[in-house]
Amino acid sequence: MAKTNQTNQSLNTQQPDAEGFFGTYGGAFIPPSLQSAMKEITDSYLQIREDASFIEELAFLQKTYTGRPSPVYYCKRLSEAIGGASIYLKREDLNHTGAHKINHCLGEVLLAKRMGKKKVIAETGAGQHGVALATAAALLGLECDIYMGSVDVDKQAPNVRRMQVLGARVIPVDRGTKTLKDAVDAAFEAYLEDPVQTMYAIGSVVGPHPFPLMVRDFQSVVGREAREQFLETTGTLPGSVVACVGGGSNAIGIFSGFLDDPEVALVGVEPGGRGPYPGDNAATMTYGKVGKIHGFACYLLQDANGEPLPVYSIASGLDYPGVGPQHCYLKDIGRVSYVMASDRDALTAFYNLSRLEGIIPALESSHAVGHAIKMASHLPKEATLLVNLSGRGDKDMDYVLNHYPIEAYESSQMLV
């Protein structure tokens, strides 16, 4: 039975219990053959995160390689076109590799190297985690295998080519729905074959303990920066912080800077996809029930037998049937509100942000922008929204233009 987290601890720095649970979510439901390897990763991470030399090396790479801190930017034209609240962006799209994923990939590969591993293995959906991990592996001299659903291989061809140029081996997964969940399955199976020489570098705040904790810690730099920058820019905290949620790494990263500020509303935006029916969305918090997937307990889109349902989103990085355990805990205690944005909301935001601010967002991030636009339109002008722009849209250009050209959108949905 999972232990309940202490109620008096800071939510900003909340730790899971010794078994890896946030409340009743998380844990490590893994086969016996992986238990010693997972304990090695857990012990190594808990030790290394207190190691001054590791902290200094990671901070040096964040500054000189990633390009941190990423700026907070005021969307003047977008805000004026809406006529309501002011929208600000935390520009994680300006990181090296074009997304927030590099934040935890540098940390994971540094950890793997210090543990003496020769290879890192991972899954990817939109390709941003795969690109970031391939980048970090090239930088630090490790081999890299990336498992990717064949649907996403076709959909995210630019990122596939980037991974290959960086020296990673991209392995298409042709079973099941041929998307992110199946890529995770395949990557776990490959890791089971050689946990001694390899480390599975999970791409979000999901999976067995310690990965939800580890990835959260590496992503928390986003929230720390954003809080300081917003205060410096405006003299106050944002009224709301908005981020897209698939597995939940970018959202927990920025939320972690504001969880202890009750006056700041936190909003996680899930993919509502094409509609409410199973297989038409990946809105885990909205339609899911508590279950287990990939070694941890969470809200899960599942059938009557507890098996994960097929999921869908226009954004490949969001089509996962589970969600990070800390997000589940934050939903239950009411600290974060989880809502949906449809494919159309995301596509409209994709074009609006591009046309009004000259910023082409990733389709994942477009879900957060789309919901923020709706929120802003109903708020007074003195209100403020901070959106985590978790990635840039280079990877999505061909797909969007081929399948959803601007001409298909009614003028009433566009702000320009």
C-alpha positions in Angstrom: 0.0 0.0 0.0 1.3 3.4 -0.9 2.0 5.9 1.8 0.4 9.3 1.8 2.8 12.3 1.3 3.3 14.5 4.2 0.8 17.5 4.0 3.3 20.0 5.5 5.9 19.8 2.8 6.4 22.3 0.0 4.6 21.4 -3.2 7.3 23.1 -5.1 9.9 20.6 -3.9 7.5 17.7 -3.1 9.3 14.3 -2.8 7.7 10.9 -3.3 7.8 8.5 -0.4 10.5 5.8 -0.2 8.6 3.6 -2.6 8.2 6.3 -5.2 4.5 7.3 -4.6 3.0 10.7 -4.8 -0.1 10.0 -2.7 -1.3 6.8 -4.2 0.2 7.3 -7.6 3.6 6.2 -8.9 5.6 3.4 -7.5 7.7 0.8 -9.3 5.7 -2.1 -10.7 8.5 -3.8 -12.5 9.6 -7.4 -13.2 12.2 -9.0 -10.8 14.8 -8.9 -13.6 14.7 -5.1 -13.6 14.6 -4.4 -9.8 18.3 -4.4 -9.2 18.9 -2.2 -12.3 16.2 0.3 -11.1 17.7 0.3 -7.6 21.0 1.2 -9.1 19.5 4.1 -11.0 17.6 5.3 -8.0 20.6 5.1 -5.6 22.9 6.8 -8.2 20.5 9.6 -8.8 19.7 10.3 -5.2 23.4 10.5 -4.5 24.4 12.5 -7.6 21.8 15.2 -7.3 23.6 16.2 -4.1 27.0 16.1 -5.8 28.4 19.6 -6.3 30.5 18.6 -9.3 27.4 17.1 -11.0 25.4 20.2 -10.3 28.1 22.5 -11.5 28.6 20.5 -14.8 24.9 20.4 -15.5 24.5 24.2 -14.8 27.5 24.9 -17.1 26.0 22.9 -19.9 22.6 24.5 -19.4 24.2 28.0 -19.7 26.7 27.4 -22.5 25.2 24.6 -24.5 21.4 24.7 -24.0 21.3 28.5 -23.8 19.6 29.0 -20.5 17.9 30.9 -19.1 15.2 30.9 -21.8 13.4 34.3 -21.9 9.8 35.2 -20.9 8.2 37.1 -23.7 5.1 39.4 -23.8 2.8 38.6 -26.8 1.7 42.2 -27.4 0.0 41.7 -30.8 -1.7 38.5 -29.8 -2.9 40.0 -26.5 -4.3 43.1 -28.3 -6.0 41.0 -30.9 -7.8 39.0 -28.2 -8.7 42.2 -26.3 -8.6 40.5 -22.8 -5.8 39.4 -20.6 -2.1 39.7 -21.4 -0.4 36.5 -22.6 3.3 35.8 -21.9 5.4 32.9 -23.1 8.2 31.0 -21.4 10.3 30.4 -24.5 11.5 26.8 -24.1 11.3 26.7 -27.9 14.5 28.7 -28.0 16.5 26.0 -26.2 19.2 24.1 -28.2 17.2 21.3 -30.0 14.0 23.4 -30.0 12.2 22.2 -26.9 12.2 21.6 -23.1 13.3 18.0 -23.5 17.0 18.9 -23.5 16.7 19.9 -19.9 16.3 16.4 -18.6 18.2 14.7 -21.4 21.4 16.4 -20.4 20.8 15.3 -16.8 20.0 11.7 -17.7 22.9 11.2 -20.0 25.3 12.8 -17.5 24.0 10.3 -14.9 24.3 7.4 -17.3 27.9 8.3 -18.1 28.8 8.7 -14.4 27.3 5.2 -13.8 29.6 3.8 -16.5 26.8 3.0 -19.0 27.7 2.7 -22.7 24.3 3.3 -24.3 21.1 5.2 -23.6 17.7 3.9 -24.8 14.5 5.9 -25.2 11.1 6.2 -26.7 9.9 9.3 -28.6 6.6 10.5 -30.0 7.0 13.9 -31.6 10.7 13.3 -31.8 11.8 16.1 -29.5 12.9 13.8 -26.7 14.7 11.6 -29.3 16.5 14.5 -30.8 17.5 15.9 -27.4 18.7 12.5 -26.1 20.6 11.9 -29.4 22.2 15.4 -28.9 23.2 14.7 -25.3 24.6 11.3 -26.2 26.7 12.8 -29.1 28.0 15.5 -26.7 29.0 13.0 -24.0 30.1 10.1 -26.1 27.4 7.5 -25.5 25.6 5.3 -28.0 21.9 6.0 -28.5 18.9 3.9 -29.6 15.5 5.6 -30.1 12.2 3.7 -30.5 9.5 5.5 -32.4 6.1 4.4 -33.6 6.0 4.0 -37.4 3.1 6.4 -37.6 5.2 9.1 -35.8 8.2 8.2 -38.0 6.3 9.3 -41.0 4.6 12.2 -39.3 7.8 13.6 -37.8 10.2 12.9 -40.6 12.4 16.1 -40.0 13.1 14.9 -36.4 13.9 11.4 -37.6 16.5 12.8 -39.9 18.0 14.9 -37.1 18.4 11.9 -34.8 20.1 10.0 -37.6 22.5 12.8 -38.4 23.3 13.0 -34.7 24.3 9.3 -34.7 21.3 7.7 -33.1 19.8 4.5 -34.3 16.0 5.1 -34.9 14.0 1.9 -34.6 10.4 2.0 -36.0 7.8 0.2 -34.0 5.1 -1.3 -36.2 2.8 -3.0 -33.6 -0.4 -1.8 -31.9 -1.3 1.7 -32.7 2.3 2.3 -33.9 2.5 5.4 -31.8 4.0 6.5 -28.4 2.7 3.9 -26.1 4.0 1.1 -28.4 7.4 2.8 -28.6 7.6 2.8 -24.8 6.7 -0.9 -24.7 9.5 -1.7 -27.3 12.1 0.5 -25.5 11.4 -1.2 -22.2 11.8 -4.6 -23.8 15.1 -3.6 -25.3 16.3 -2.3 -21.9 15.4 -5.6 -20.3 17.9 -7.3 -22.7 20.9 -5.5 -21.2 20.3 -3.3 -18.2 24.0 -3.5 -17.2 25.5 -1.7 -20.1 22.5 0.5 -21.0 20.2 3.0 -19.2 16.6 3.7 -20.2 16.3 7.5 -20.4 12.5 8.0 -20.0 11.2 11.1 -21.9 8.7 12.4 -19.4 7.6 12.3 -15.7 6.2 8.8 -16.2 7.5 5.2 -15.7 8.7 3.5 -12.5 10.4 5.4 -9.7 12.8 7.3 -9.8 12.0 8.6 -13.3 9.0 10.8 -12.4 11.1 12.4 -9.7 14.3 12.6 -11.8 12.7 14.2 -14.8 10.7 16.6 -12.7 13.8 17.7 -10.9 15.7 18.4 -14.2 12.7 20.2 -15.6 12.1 22.4 -12.5 14.7 24.9 -13.8 11.9 26.1 -16.1 9.6 27.0 -13.2 12.4 28.6 -11.1 13.5 30.8 -14.0 9.9 31.7 -15.0 8.9 32.8 -11.5 11.9 35.1 -11.1 11.6 36.5 -14.7 7.9 37.2 -14.4 8.4 39.1 -11.1 11.3 41.0 -12.6 9.3 41.9 -15.7 5.9 42.7 -14.2 6.5 43.2 -10.5 3.9 40.5 -9.7 3.2 36.8 -10.3 1.1 35.7 -13.2 -2.6 35.2 -12.6 -2.5 31.8 -14.3 0.2 29.4 -15.6 -0.8 27.2 -18.6 1.0 24.2 -20.1 0.1 21.2 -22.3 0.0 17.8 -20.7 0.8 14.5 -22.3 3.1 12.6 -19.9 3.5 15.9 -18.3 7.2 16.9 -18.2 7.0 20.5 -19.4 3.9 21.2 -17.3 5.4 19.9 -14.1 8.6 21.8 -14.9 6.9 25.2 -15.0 4.3 24.4 -12.4 7.0 23.5 -9.9 7.9 27.2 -9.6 4.4 28.2 -8.6 2.9 25.3 -6.6 3.4 27.1 -3.3 1.7 30.3 -4.6 -2.1 29.8 -4.1 -2.9 33.0 -5.9 -1.5 31.6 -9.1 -4.0 29.3 -11.0 -2.3 26.3 -12.7 -3.9 24.9 -15.8 -2.9 21.7 -17.6 -4.2 21.3 -21.1 -4.8 17.8 -22.4 -5.4 16.8 -26.0 -9.2 16.6 -26.6 -8.4 15.4 -30.2 -11.4 14.8 -32.4 -14.0 14.2 -29.6 -15.0 12.4 -26.5 -15.1 8.8 -27.7 -12.3 6.3 -27.0 -9.6 6.4 -29.6 -10.4 10.0 -30.5 -8.5 11.8 -27.8 -5.7 11.4 -25.2 -7.4 13.3 -22.4 -6.3 11.0 -19.5 -7.3 13.3 -16.6 -10.7 13.9 -18.1 -11.7 10.4 -19.1 -9.2 8.1 -17.3 -9.5 5.9 -14.3 -6.8 4.8 -11.9 -4.7 2.0 -13.3 -1.2 0.9 -14.1 1.0 1.3 -17.2 4.7 1.0 -17.8 5.6 0.3 -14.2 3.6 3.0 -12.4 0.1 3.8 -11.1 -1.7 6.8 -12.6 -4.9 8.0 -14.2 -5.2 5.8 -17.3 -7.4 5.6 -20.4 -8.3 1.9 -20.2 -10.8 -0.7 -21.2 -13.0 -2.8 -19.0 -10.1 -5.2 -18.4 -7.7 -2.5 -17.4 -5.8 -2.5 -20.7 -4.7 0.8 -22.1 -7.0 2.1 -24.8 -5.9 3.4 -28.2 -5.4 7.1 -28.0 -5.1 9.9 -30.5 -3.9 13.5 -30.8 -2.8 15.6 -33.7 0.3 16.2 -31.5 2.5 13.1 -31.4 4.1 14.1 -28.1 0.7 14.1 -26.3 -0.9 10.8 -27.5 -0.1 8.7 -24.3 -2.9 7.0 -22.3 -1.3 7.7 -18.9 0.1 10.7 -17.1 2.7 11.5 -14.6 1.9 10.5 -11.0 2.6 13.9 -9.5 0.0 15.4 -11.9 -2.5 12.8 -10.6 -1.8 13.8 -7.1 -2.1 17.5 -7.9 -5.5 16.9 -9.6 -6.8 15.0 -6.6 -5.8 17.8 -4.1 -7.3 20.4 -6.5 -4.0 22.4 -6.9 -4.0 22.1 -10.7 -7.0 22.2 -13.1 -6.9 19.9 -16.1 -8.9 20.9 -19.2 -9.0 19.9 -22.8 -8.1 21.6 -26.1 -9.2 20.1 -29.4 -7.2 19.5 -32.5 -8.9 22.6 -34.0 -8.1 24.7 -31.0 -4.4 23.7 -31.3 -4.3 24.3 -35.1 -6.0 27.7 -34.8 -3.5 28.7 -32.1 -0.6 27.4 -34.3 -1.6 29.8 -37.1 -2.5 32.7 -34.8 0.8 32.7 -32.9 2.7 32.4 -36.2 0.8 35.2 -37.9 0.7 37.7 -35.0 4.0 37.1 -33.2 6.3 35.4 -35.8 6.6 32.4 -33.5 5.7 28.9 -34.9 4.8 26.7 -32.0 5.0 22.9 -31.8 1.5 21.3 -32.0 2.0 20.1 -28.4 2.5 23.7 -27.2 -0.3 24.9 -29.4 -2.8 23.1 -27.1 -1.7 25.4 -24.3 -1.7 28.5 -26.4 -5.2 27.6 -27.7 -6.6 27.3 -24.3 -4.8 30.5 -23.1 -6.4 32.4 -26.0 -9.9 31.3 -24.8 -9.1 32.1 -21.2 -7.7 35.5 -22.1 -10.8 36.5 -24.0 -12.9 36.2 -20.9 -10.5 37.9 -18.5 -9.9 41.7 -17.9 -7.0 43.4 -19.5 -5.1 43.7 -16.2 -5.1 39.8 -15.9 -2.0 37.9 -16.9 -1.4 34.4 -18.3 2.0 32.7 -18.6 2.1 29.9 -21.2 5.0 27.4 -21.3 5.9 27.3 -25.0 7.5 23.9 -24.7 8.7 23.5 -28.3 8.9 25.0 -31.7 7.0 23.9 -34.7 9.7 23.2 -37.3 8.9 19.5 -37.0 5.2 20.0 -37.7 5.4 22.3 -40.7 5.1 19.7 -43.5 2.4 17.8 -41.7 0.2 20.8 -40.9 0.6 22.4 -44.4 -0.2 19.1 -46.1 -3.2 18.2 -44.0 -4.5 21.4 -42.4 -3.8 24.3 -44.8 -4.8 27.8 -43.6 -7.5 28.0 -46.2 -9.5 25.3 -44.4 -10.1 27.6 -41.4 -13.0 29.9 -41.1 -12.0 33.5 -40.8 -14.1 33.8 -37.6 -11.6 31.5 -35.9 -8.6 33.5 -36.8 -7.5 36.7 -35.0 -6.0 38.0 -38.2 
